[in-house]
Amino acid sequence: MTKKLNGTETGAQILAVDIGTTSVRAFVFDAEGTILGKAQVAYPTKRPKPYFEEQDPDLVKASTFAAIRSLFESGQAKPESIRGISFSSQMYSLIALDEAGMPLTNSILWSDGRAERQALRLKEAFGPLGLYRFTGCPMNSIYPIAKIAWLREEEPLVFRHAARFVSIKEYVAKDIIGRWAVDYSMASASGLFDVAAHRWHGPALEAVGIAEANLSTPVSGTCTFTLIDNSPLADLGLSKVLPIFLGAGDGPLANLGSGAVEVGAINIDLGTSGAARCTTGAAVVDETASLWCFCLDETRWAYGGIVTNVGNAYQWLASSVAEVSGMSPEAAFEFLNAKAKAIEPGSKGLLFMPYLRKAVAYDLKTIIELMDRRGPTLAHIVLTGGLSRSLVVPDILADVLGREIRIPSQNEGSIAGAAILGFMGLGMEAWFGDGNAGASVYPDRGRSAIYAEHYRNYTALVERLRGFGAPGRENP
């Protein structure tokens, strides 16, 4: 299909950047979805104390620019062909900055659990629905609102000297656009943002002792910025008026990039963590405050739930097998996949708590049942993420959920979504995350019946164990 920009044919390319939990990726896409270049730079996570998970924000920033530069230095990207840069990013991160914009803290990650008590106190103060009705964020330690409350209570000196609180994407983007700005999507994952009105929510800010001046200006993800003269990318030969788009968070962008954008379409993304998200044309909350709702852009939202540490849990299991057996990590994964494929449905009633494999599917089933109460969802589910390539995970999901599982041929999810938003910002039509293409896996009626029985046992066990864990660890 011929693509047009401002009425003329174009071979435009978007440089899409995804600032992830373990690495940053920079890809070059054309408007047909062809990947013309790839670069990736990894960085470590620090765990200085139990429940603490942090990253060096300056290392993440340097890694981001290194990944971008490597595309040009390797010849995979040409300055004259790049028509814009668009971002995806891990959500829920928090960095406290001083007046000069220098970090007072590391980047506190989504997986950091230090703020559980603060989240519980905020929930008790406002009730489960108080702030949630506006922010779309069920109160939980994953959200920046709870992390700011933790800094206020546990690090009062840092809190007093903090002039601004930002996500890792804002911290990186400031160096190339020269402004403190945050896209609606990232802001909506903070617990501080009115997701329907697209503005900071005053009562949430007051609850943790901050003001709008301490936060970035919320903007559309397709709002056009340009490179500042002294940016770290200034010497690459890029146009001085090159559009820069902040894009969105990696969660909602996974729906866009996978093609799950029709109202009622569900994307399950299984990687380091897992999530089920349903696209909607209006901000929605549920009466149990169980599902979050985040902005995708001005007119679309994604609501759903998260299953934390899915890939991390499987990585731990594979690493343990490799250590004991002497296998390579790759061989350990293959060994576990083969074993899992041979096990009968239901694993003879065995459940691993909190979860591995089948119980992940049970958790996702609970989330999707909550979605169905909010309105009709489509009969198929689009599956993306690293575990979508597993030999067994798509089959388990199809049988447990009782739905067709589609694995799109374009399986880059979030970074593809960032590219699509970038083309939208240029005024172009671009569509390459077709959830109708690729492989499909269908449920087996007999196995689904077995899983349905075990799912009832699982939900009963979850209810009996509720309250035995640390406070504030409900599904965010």
Secondary structure, 3 states (H helix, E strand, C coil): CCCEECCEECCCEEEEEEECCCEEEEEEEECCCCEEEEEEEECCCECCCCCCCEECHHHHHHHHHHHHHHHHHCCCCCCCCEEEEEEEECCCCEEEECCCCCECCCEECCCCCCCHHHHHHHHHHHCCCCCHHHHCCCCCCCCHHHHHHHHHHHCHHHHHHCCEEECHHHHHHHHHHCCCEEEHHHHHCCCCEECCCCEECHHHHHHCCCCHHHCCEEECCCCCEECCCCCCCHHHCCCCCCEEEEEEEHHHHHHHHHCCCCCCCEEEEECCCEEEEEEECCCCCCCCCCCEEEECCCCCEEEEEEECCHHHHHHHHHHHHHHHHCCCHHHHHHHHHHHHHHCCCCHHHCCCCCCCCHHHHHHHHHHHHHHHHHCCCCCEEEEECHHHHCCCHHHHHHHHHCCEEEECCCCCCHHHHHHHHHHHHCCCCCCCCCCCCCEEECCCHHHHHHHHHHHHHHHHHHHHHCCCCCCCCCCC
